[in-house]
């Protein structure tokens, strides 16, 4: 019985942390990313635009994180976008949120 309880508790914690990460990603997006990614400012991919996001998503999470962390030379995408205080985990959660809304 204790083993089943431990497994269920562990599963619940994983699901809860995933839900919190998604919520944190949305919060980071809403605070720092929305100004460009909601409107498509400076040719940024709009949230929910599957055609614009598909080739970016196809490059993988490492490439998306590289862009988020270091910016994209020759574009308006600055390192960390507009969130100089964001951690790598904050940015990853925001990128994961944008992907989840754009597939």
N, C-alpha and C positions, 0 to 999 in steps of 0.2 A: 504494500500500500504506500509506504514512504517513497519507494522508487517511482511509482506512478505520479504521486504528488509532486515530486522533484522535477520530473519530466514536464508535467503540465505547467508548473511554476516557471521553469526555464523557458518554455515555449511562449508563455504569456509575456515574459520580460523581453524576449526578442521582438515580439510583435509590438509591444508598447514602445520600445526604443526605435523601431522602424517608423512608427506613427509619429513619434516626437521629432525624428529627423525630418520627416516630410513636412511637419508643421513648422519646424525651424527653417527649412529650406524656403517655404512659402513666405515666412516672415522676413527672411533676408532678401528674397526677391522683391517683396512688397516695399521694403525700405530702400534698397540700393539699386536694384536692376530694372524695376518697372519703368523708369523714365525713358529708357532706350528700347527695352525689349517689348513693351506694350505697344509702342507706336511705330517701331521699325526705324527709329531715328538713326541717322548716319549708316543706313543699310544694315542695321543689326537685325538678326532673325527675330520676328515677332513671336511671342508666346502663342502656341497653338498652330503656327504655320508649318504644317507637316512637310510641305515641299521645301521650305527654307531650312528646316532642321534636319531632314533626312540625310543629306551628305555629311553634315557635321556629326550626327549621331553615328553614322557608318564608320567614321574615323576612330571611334572609341572614346571611352571616358578619359584615358590618359591625354589624348589630344585636346579634348574639351577643357580639361583641367589646366593644361599648359596655357591655353588661351586665357582662361579665367585668371590664373595666377600671374602670368607674364604679359598679358595684353597681346594685341595683334599689331605688329609694326605696319605703318601705313594706313591704319584705320583709326576710328575714334575709340576703339576698345583699349582702354588703359590697363596697366597691371592692377588686378583686383577690382576692375571697373571703377565704381565710385565708393568702394568700401575699403579704405586703407586699414581699418581696424579688424576686418574679417580674418579669421583663421582659415587654414586650408580646409578644415572640416566644415566651417560655415559656407565657404564657396562651393565645396562638393555638394552639400545639401541643397544649395540654391540651383546648381547645375542639374542635380538629380530631379528637383522639382520641375525645372523648365523642360527637361526631357520627358518627364511623366505627362506633362500637359501638351506635348508637341509630337506625339507619335501617332 
